[in-house]
Amino acid sequence: MNKFYITTPIYYVNDKPHIGHAYTTVLADVLARWHKLQREEVFFLVGADEHGAKIETAALSAGKSPQEFVDEKAEDFKNAWQKLNISYDNFIRTTDASHQKAVASALETIHKKGLIYQDVYKGLYCKGCEQYKTEDDLIDGLCPEHQIEPELMEEMSYFFQLAKFRDEIKEKIEANEFEIRPEERKNEVLSFIEGGLKDISISRKNVKWGIPLPFDSKYTTYVWIDAFFNYLTGLGWQGKLEGVPNFFPPDIQLMSKDILRVHATIWPALLSALDIPWPKKFFVHGFFTASGQKMSKSLGNVIWPEQMVEKFGVDGARYLIMSSLSYGHDGDISWERLTEKYKADLANGLGNLISRTMTLAQKISFLCHPEHSEGSHKKDSSPLAQNDNKGSEKLRKLYEEIKPKEILEEIWKEVDWANKYIEEKKLWELVKNDEQEAKKVLDELFATISDVAENLRPFMPETAEKILKILEAGEMKEGEILFPRIN
């Protein structure tokens, strides 16, 4: 059986999960579910990044110890993923004792190999990113992500010899041995590497909330170094060179564009330092904006995933999140647009199709007969018939390219076709006047709907099951509505 390992970044828990976190996580869930449907053995890892200066500061502001603070925040993320029906296999936390022990062991090994040395660090540091910045990274002297001026820091520090791995990283990215998609993100990383990779500080002297360096306990580990190892420790890795865990390396690592550079340079270099294979592919998605503006709590325009679930239901929220970003691009959303799309695609599109079809089928007692239960209805005309290899291959290619919006658009071609087919055939008249012809039309409609439901399993698992049960029963329960009307 083929194995498939997919990760999201572990999210920084200084606040609750927003729609950007939800996009990455729902996308990972969709891909994990699809690969399971291909009969692959899947491991899907999520988690929480819980160390560092920002956590220390946020905990202090909340009047809590850092551990109390991260315990509560980790639960916020777990609850959000439960509400969105995320089928992860493990939720790794960087405060887990096993993770901390493994990180210390790995750093000890890298230190013994002579790849870590002590020197003075002087440079610009953004507390918001917990990253060092160059002048080229700044816009008008400010971090573009957090709109704050980085601090000039000077302190003794331990450095990892990142520059030593520059050529190896560049060559593997160029050869697509280490694949970065979309292409523009690959080019962005190559351009960044061309500018020269410098050795990176891996320690903090004045940040107590972190993993102590195993070779100098006066320092704690830089939060990014700590976090990267989660992709190994989440599989049970203990920090040893031997015994790389089952499922490693990742087949796909998902992330947003703001954390690509550190992932594409520091993470593979650490793996090379430990003689561990690299990830196969990174997929980098865009950002959400709200009515043309960056989302921020201060502007009051953040869309929280639990609000979406409350308004649109679990599968409604999943559908809207997955259909909001085109391949590699940013996407602008608002409550008005989300509500319009919910009404058009779900309530008036798919929901209306099921309701009309089943109402008309009941008029002539048309059932999903046993021979049809595996989606083998006769279907000649719809766009993505299950027995149409071109249709299923098209979806497979879109999954491999990681294009969720485009996959849903293909599925909705069938929904739109079926709704038009009812109109073209005037099915409401056929059930009164020509039962034999009505059954032929219903046979195609049932097959199309069955196909839609099967194809929606990764995106809308609960809805897909409901539709297949409705088809099998040949009717909808009284008062049953797949997508309730909303304002």
C-alpha positions as MATLAB code, in Angstrom:
seq = 'MNKFYITTPIYYVNDKPHIGHAYTTVLADVLARWHKLQREEVFFLVGADEHGAKIETAALSAGKSPQEFVDEKAEDFKNAWQKLNISYDNFIRTTDASHQKAVASALETIHKKGLIYQDVYKGLYCKGCEQYKTEDDLIDGLCPEHQIEPELMEEMSYFFQLAKFRDEIKEKIEANEFEIRPEERKNEVLSFIEGGLKDISISRKNVKWGIPLPFDSKYTTYVWIDAFFNYLTGLGWQGKLEGVPNFFPPDIQLMSKDILRVHATIWPALLSALDIPWPKKFFVHGFFTASGQKMSKSLGNVIWPEQMVEKFGVDGARYLIMSSLSYGHDGDISWERLTEKYKADLANGLGNLISRTMTLAQKISFLCHPEHSEGSHKKDSSPLAQNDNKGSEKLRKLYEEIKPKEILEEIWKEVDWANKYIEEKKLWELVKNDEQEAKKVLDELFATISDVAENLRPFMPETAEKILKILEAGEMKEGEILFPRIN';
ca = [
       0.000    0.000    0.000;
       1.301    3.474   -0.912;
       1.991    5.853    1.964;
       1.078    9.537    1.994;
       2.277   12.016    4.616;
       0.890   15.565    4.684;
       1.534   18.406    7.119;
       0.263   21.867    7.900;
       2.584   24.320    9.632;
       2.204   24.223   13.386;
       0.396   27.445   14.148;
       1.659   30.020   16.613;
      -0.787   30.054   19.518;
      -0.584   33.680   20.626;
      -4.192   34.052   19.354;
      -7.094   31.889   18.186;
      -7.220   30.341   14.685;
      -8.335   32.619   11.839;
      -9.540   31.848    8.312;
      -5.979   31.612    6.974;
      -5.216   28.810    9.434;
      -8.532   27.211    8.480;
      -7.722   27.314    4.752;
      -4.410   25.462    5.153;
      -5.937   22.905    7.507;
      -9.108   22.204    5.513;
      -6.997   21.874    2.348;
      -4.743   19.343    4.100;
      -7.846   17.480    5.267;
      -9.277   17.401    1.723;
      -6.021   16.005    0.344;
      -5.705   13.469    3.181;
      -9.279   12.248    2.594;
      -8.748   12.013   -1.161;
      -5.587    9.959   -0.767;
      -7.444    7.638    1.631;
     -10.085    7.171   -1.062;
      -7.241    6.121   -3.388;
      -6.576    3.334   -0.858;
      -3.328    4.867    0.371;
      -2.086    4.723    3.953;
      -2.263    8.331    5.130;
      -0.739   10.275    8.006;
      -1.984   13.830    8.496;
      -0.150   16.010   11.051;
      -1.259   19.300   12.624;
      -0.089   21.032   15.773;
       0.788   24.086   17.831;
       3.962   26.167   18.031;
       4.121   27.147   21.701;
       7.510   28.650   22.565;
       9.117   32.059   22.061;
       9.047   35.702   23.090;
       5.574   36.467   21.709;
       4.036   33.691   23.821;
       5.870   34.929   26.913;
       4.554   38.454   26.316;
       0.981   37.342   25.516;
       0.867   35.122   28.624;
       2.102   37.971   30.815;
      -0.579   40.285   29.370;
      -3.227   37.657   30.132;
      -1.976   37.252   33.703;
      -1.085   33.594   33.154;
       2.002   31.432   33.125;
       3.216   30.554   29.603;
       2.213   26.902   30.114;
      -1.310   27.784   31.270;
      -1.623   30.166   28.335;
      -0.522   27.654   25.670;
      -2.655   24.881   27.186;
      -5.744   27.050   26.670;
      -4.741   28.209   23.193;
      -3.920   24.686   21.989;
      -7.461   23.696   22.996;
      -8.806   26.608   20.922;
      -7.112   25.153   17.866;
      -8.241   21.608   18.608;
     -11.817   22.824   19.046;
     -11.695   24.763   15.777;
     -10.454   21.698   13.884;
     -13.153   19.547   15.498;
     -15.820   22.032   14.380;
     -14.468   21.907   10.821;
     -14.408   18.070   10.830;
     -10.623   17.847   10.399;
      -9.475   14.212   10.329;
      -5.892   14.652   11.564;
      -3.864   11.728   12.910;
      -1.808   13.661   15.455;
      -1.791   17.105   17.060;
       1.822   17.799   18.002;
       2.707   20.461   20.568;
       6.212   21.873   20.949;
       5.756   21.811   24.730;
       5.339   18.017   24.627;
       8.167   16.479   26.672;
       8.952   13.984   23.897;
       9.283   16.793   21.333;
      11.576   18.860   23.572;
      13.795   15.868   24.285;
      14.068   15.012   20.567;
      14.946   18.611   19.603;
      17.684   18.709   22.240;
      19.062   15.396   20.989;
      19.068   16.573   17.356;
      20.818   19.846   18.212;
      23.414   17.968   20.248;
      24.155   15.813   17.174;
      24.446   18.849   14.860;
      26.716   20.578   17.399;
      28.990   17.523   17.626;
      29.276   17.562   13.816;
      30.809   21.049   14.100;
      27.898   22.764   12.321;
      27.058   25.049   15.270;
      29.393   27.763   16.566;
      29.219   30.795   18.889;
      29.582   34.395   17.740;
      28.099   37.867   18.208;
      24.832   38.521   16.430;
      23.996   42.040   15.344;
      20.985   42.701   13.175;
      17.342   43.629   12.812;
      14.772   41.433   14.517;
      10.963   41.563   14.115;
       9.197   40.378   17.257;
       5.965   39.852   15.301;
       7.577   37.352   12.882;
      10.162   36.126   15.400;
      12.539   36.402   12.450;
      15.671   38.366   11.609;
      15.222   40.840    8.775;
      17.499   42.519    6.250;
      16.993   46.076    5.009;
      15.695   44.591    1.723;
      12.902   42.789    3.609;
      11.513   46.078    4.959;
       9.114   48.551    3.382;
       9.659   52.126    4.548;
      11.698   50.713    7.418;
       8.841   48.487    8.638;
       8.200   44.744    8.583;
       5.618   44.371    5.774;
       3.716   41.684    7.688;
       3.392   43.423   11.056;
       3.918   47.102   10.182;
       6.400   47.532   13.027;
       9.994   48.685   13.025;
      12.369   45.798   13.762;
      14.671   46.157   16.748;
      18.424   46.315   16.351;
      19.745   43.406   18.393;
      23.298   42.641   19.450;
      24.112   39.642   21.623;
      26.222   36.524   21.858;
      24.504   33.721   20.055;
      24.937   30.241   18.621;
      24.837   29.967   14.834;
      23.958   27.095   12.514;
      26.063   26.924    9.333;
      23.157   27.453    6.939;
      25.408   28.992    4.259;
      27.207   25.639    3.909;
      24.020   24.115    2.426;
      23.290   26.909   -0.075;
      24.415   25.078   -3.240;
      22.685   21.831   -2.273;
      19.378   23.630   -1.615;
      19.615   25.623   -4.854;
      20.422   22.562   -6.984;
      17.620   20.429   -5.538;
      15.035   23.179   -5.990;
      16.141   23.861   -9.589;
      15.946   20.149  -10.409;
      12.503   19.840   -8.734;
      13.975   17.120   -6.561;
      12.728   19.416   -3.809;
       9.574   20.748   -5.446;
       8.050   24.135   -4.625;
       4.691   25.065   -6.142;
       3.427   27.340   -7.607;
       6.343   28.104   -9.924;
       6.469   31.776   -8.903;
       7.152   30.727   -5.295;
       9.959   28.438   -6.462;
      11.468   31.388   -8.362;
      11.080   33.620   -5.309;
      13.083   31.179   -3.171;
      15.779   30.782   -5.841;
      16.085   34.561   -6.085;
      16.393   34.778   -2.298;
      19.133   32.101   -2.296;
      20.954   33.899   -5.127;
      21.266   36.872   -2.767;
      23.301   34.629   -0.490;
      22.374   32.494    2.502;
      23.908   33.565    5.781;
      24.468   31.419    8.840;
      21.487   31.715   11.169;
      21.292   32.343   14.897;
      19.618   29.375   16.592;
      19.573   30.640   20.178;
      18.077   33.286   22.444;
      19.728   34.431   25.658;
      16.921   36.531   27.108;
      13.948   34.346   26.175;
      13.335   31.830   28.941;
      10.232   30.227   27.390;
      11.873   27.722   25.089;
      13.939   24.539   24.893;
      17.372   24.960   26.554;
      20.289   24.298   24.230;
      21.732   20.906   25.255;
      25.316   22.206   25.035;
      24.713   25.557   26.805;
      21.672   25.830   29.078;
      22.051   29.620   29.417;
      20.402   29.823   25.987;
      17.067   28.618   24.634;
      16.453   27.371   21.106;
      15.224   29.843   18.486;
      11.520   29.155   18.052;
      11.718   28.359   14.302;
      14.405   25.699   14.844;
      12.288   24.171   17.602;
       9.178   24.231   15.384;
      10.669   22.641   12.254;
      11.413   19.391   14.063;
       7.687   18.867   14.711;
       7.386   17.301   11.254;
       9.581   14.488   12.598;
       8.551   14.368   16.264;
       4.873   14.293   15.266;
       5.627   10.844   13.855;
       7.327    9.718   17.068;
      10.934   10.592   16.162;
      13.267   10.717   19.166;
      16.008   12.901   17.700;
      18.342   10.078   16.688;
      20.131    9.726   13.347;
      18.997    6.145   13.088;
      15.333    5.260   13.155;
      13.821    7.941   10.894;
      10.099    7.396   11.431;
       7.675    5.592    9.180;
       5.936    7.931    6.669;
       8.879   10.381    6.553;
       9.652   12.381    4.396;
       6.457   14.376    3.849;
       4.827   14.038    0.435;
       3.257   17.489    0.727;
       3.906   20.310    3.170;
       1.340   23.106    3.012;
       2.008   26.706    4.053;
       1.209   30.333    3.300;
       3.726   32.472    1.452;
       4.934   34.436    4.493;
       6.735   31.403    5.971;
       8.111   29.937    2.747;
      11.653   31.299    2.870;
      12.521   29.893    6.287;
      10.868   26.571    5.429;
      12.667   26.284    2.079;
      16.132   27.029    3.496;
      16.534   26.279    7.215;
      14.356   23.143    7.304;
      16.111   21.188    4.494;
      19.512   22.307    5.780;
      18.711   20.878    9.223;
      17.648   17.621    7.570;
      20.880   17.445    5.560;
      22.857   18.094    8.750;
      21.167   15.012   10.205;
      21.408   12.919    6.995;
      17.609   12.715    6.802;
      15.663   12.850    3.475;
      13.995   16.109    2.457;
      10.266   16.757    1.923;
       9.088   15.968   -1.594;
       6.865   18.991   -2.215;
       5.877   22.344   -0.734;
       2.593   23.905   -1.768;
       2.284   27.601   -0.992;
      -1.097   29.347   -0.989;
      -2.012   33.021   -0.909;
      -3.569   35.263    1.716;
      -7.139   36.302    2.398;
      -8.055   39.965    2.280;
     -11.371   41.450    3.412;
     -12.906   43.968    1.023;
      -9.445   44.816   -0.282;
      -7.814   45.262    3.129;
      -5.537   42.979    5.117;
      -7.479   41.249    7.870;
      -6.653   42.498   11.352;
      -8.322   42.517   14.740;
      -7.772   46.265   15.044;
      -9.762   46.846   11.836;
     -12.444   44.435   13.031;
     -12.557   42.656    9.656;
     -11.225   39.219   10.626;
     -13.473   36.307    9.595;
     -13.207   33.536   12.179;
     -13.824   29.922   11.110;
     -16.235   29.194   13.998;
     -18.416   32.101   12.819;
     -18.533   30.534    9.368;
     -19.538   27.158   10.788;
     -22.260   28.810   12.855;
     -23.713   30.591    9.836;
     -23.123   28.127    6.980;
     -22.811   24.751    8.728;
     -19.678   22.583    8.771;
     -19.697   21.512    5.135;
     -20.953   24.882    3.966;
     -17.979   26.533    5.668;
     -15.562   23.949    4.232;
     -16.945   24.516    0.725;
     -16.713   28.299    0.970;
     -13.182   28.214    2.386;
     -11.930   25.837   -0.316;
     -13.552   27.761   -3.168;
     -12.152   31.145   -2.101;
      -8.535   31.063   -3.321;
      -7.386   30.425   -6.886;
      -4.140   28.522   -7.422;
      -1.322   30.406   -5.706;
      -3.215   33.710   -5.528;
      -4.638   35.890   -2.774;
      -8.431   36.023   -2.424;
     -10.741   38.781   -1.301;
     -13.714   37.732    0.807;
     -16.504   39.352    2.777;
     -19.588   38.114    4.618;
     -21.706   39.410    1.732;
     -19.754   37.456   -0.895;
     -19.674   34.303    1.202;
     -23.442   34.512    1.755;
     -24.106   35.077   -1.957;
     -21.948   32.072   -2.902;
     -23.625   29.890   -0.274;
     -27.046   30.783   -1.685;
     -26.037   30.398   -5.339;
     -23.917   27.230   -5.180;
     -25.301   25.349   -2.192;
     -28.875   26.384   -1.374;
     -30.045   27.178   -4.940;
     -27.545   24.935   -6.720;
     -26.835   21.574   -5.097;
     -29.566   21.722   -2.446;
     -32.249   22.674   -4.954;
     -31.090   19.922   -7.349;
     -31.483   17.214   -4.689;
     -34.813   18.547   -3.471;
     -36.383   18.874   -6.946;
     -35.077   15.531   -8.154;
     -36.305   13.623   -5.108;
     -39.706   15.348   -5.093;
     -40.268   14.415   -8.743;
     -38.890   10.884   -8.232;
     -41.376   10.278   -5.413;
     -44.275   11.136   -7.715;
     -43.594    7.937   -9.693;
     -41.962    5.962   -6.851;
     -38.606    5.971   -8.657;
     -35.988    4.351   -6.416;
     -32.244    3.929   -6.418;
     -32.387    0.214   -7.211;
     -29.754   -2.175   -5.816;
     -28.002   -2.361   -9.163;
     -27.573    1.417   -8.980;
     -26.230    1.595   -5.429;
     -22.583    1.751   -6.528;
     -23.168    4.727   -8.773;
     -23.773    2.616  -11.889;
     -26.784    4.539  -13.135;
     -26.923    5.047  -16.862;
     -25.474    8.452  -17.586;
     -24.718    9.626  -21.078;
     -24.605   13.396  -21.003;
     -23.187   14.889  -17.816;
     -19.656   16.327  -17.718;
     -17.810   14.101  -15.202;
     -19.449   10.693  -15.370;
     -17.814    8.142  -13.059;
     -17.262    5.777  -15.949;
     -15.801    8.607  -18.006;
     -12.035    8.189  -17.657;
     -11.379   11.661  -19.013;
     -13.503   13.196  -16.263;
     -11.937   11.242  -13.404;
      -8.428   11.799  -14.809;
      -9.107   15.519  -14.968;
     -10.008   15.558  -11.272;
      -6.992   13.395  -10.418;
      -4.704   15.850  -12.220;
      -6.251   18.786  -10.340;
      -5.735   16.982   -7.029;
      -2.103   16.312   -7.912;
      -1.694   19.994   -8.828;
      -3.422   20.977   -5.528;
      -6.180   23.092   -7.073;
      -9.186   22.779   -4.737;
     -11.150   25.713   -6.178;
     -10.745   24.322   -9.670;
     -11.807   20.819   -8.528;
     -15.015   22.253   -7.064;
     -15.665   24.195  -10.261;
     -15.440   20.926  -12.236;
     -17.840   19.199   -9.828;
     -20.262   22.109  -10.071;
     -20.381   21.694  -13.852;
     -22.327   18.514  -13.105;
     -24.595   20.289  -10.617;
     -25.338   23.025  -13.154;
     -25.817   20.475  -15.943;
     -28.321   18.492  -13.857;
     -30.367   21.566  -12.916;
     -30.504   22.611  -16.586;
     -31.365   19.054  -17.626;
     -34.485   19.090  -15.438;
     -35.572   22.294  -17.189;
     -34.726   21.092  -20.698;
     -36.605   17.814  -20.266;
     -39.474   19.494  -18.359;
     -39.289   16.619  -15.916;
     -42.321   17.867  -13.949;
     -44.440   17.258  -17.072;
     -42.830   13.884  -17.864;
     -43.738   12.432  -14.458;
     -47.372   13.245  -15.231;
     -47.493   12.257  -18.893;
     -44.646    9.873  -19.789;
     -43.484    7.759  -16.870;
     -41.069    5.668  -18.953;
     -39.249    8.738  -20.285;
     -39.324   10.306  -16.812;
     -37.532    7.248  -15.416;
     -34.824    7.549  -18.073;
     -34.233   11.182  -17.133;
     -34.306   10.377  -13.411;
     -31.843    7.561  -13.997;
     -29.357   10.054  -15.451;
     -30.047   12.542  -12.684;
     -29.532    9.949   -9.942;
     -26.277    8.892  -11.599;
     -25.084   12.481  -11.840;
     -26.029   13.255   -8.234;
     -24.329   10.052   -7.078;
     -21.217   11.112   -8.973;
     -21.332   14.584   -7.425;
     -21.674   13.088   -3.937;
     -18.748   10.711   -4.457;
     -16.562   13.522   -5.754;
     -17.550   15.750   -2.830;
     -16.478   13.232   -0.165;
     -13.095   14.905    0.539;
     -14.602   18.405    0.652;
     -18.012   17.887    2.227;
     -17.966   14.429    3.860;
     -21.195   14.743    5.873;
     -23.139   16.174    2.929;
     -21.844   13.472    0.594;
     -23.068   10.746    2.980;
     -26.468   12.416    3.359;
     -26.938   12.650   -0.419;
     -26.005    9.007   -0.975;
     -28.455    7.913    1.747;
     -31.214   10.039    0.181;
     -30.554    8.403   -3.204;
     -30.619    4.945   -1.661;
     -33.903    5.659    0.152;
     -35.407    7.300   -2.916;
     -36.767   10.124   -0.788;
     -35.932   12.932    1.566;
     -37.261   12.882    5.096;
     -40.043   15.329    5.796;
     -38.555   18.757    6.491;
     -35.044   17.634    5.505;
     -33.027   20.486    4.006;
     -29.382   20.063    3.034;
     -28.609   23.779    2.989;
     -31.036   25.944    4.977;
     -31.853   29.394    3.628;
     -29.921   32.163    5.354;
     -29.995   35.941    5.312;
];
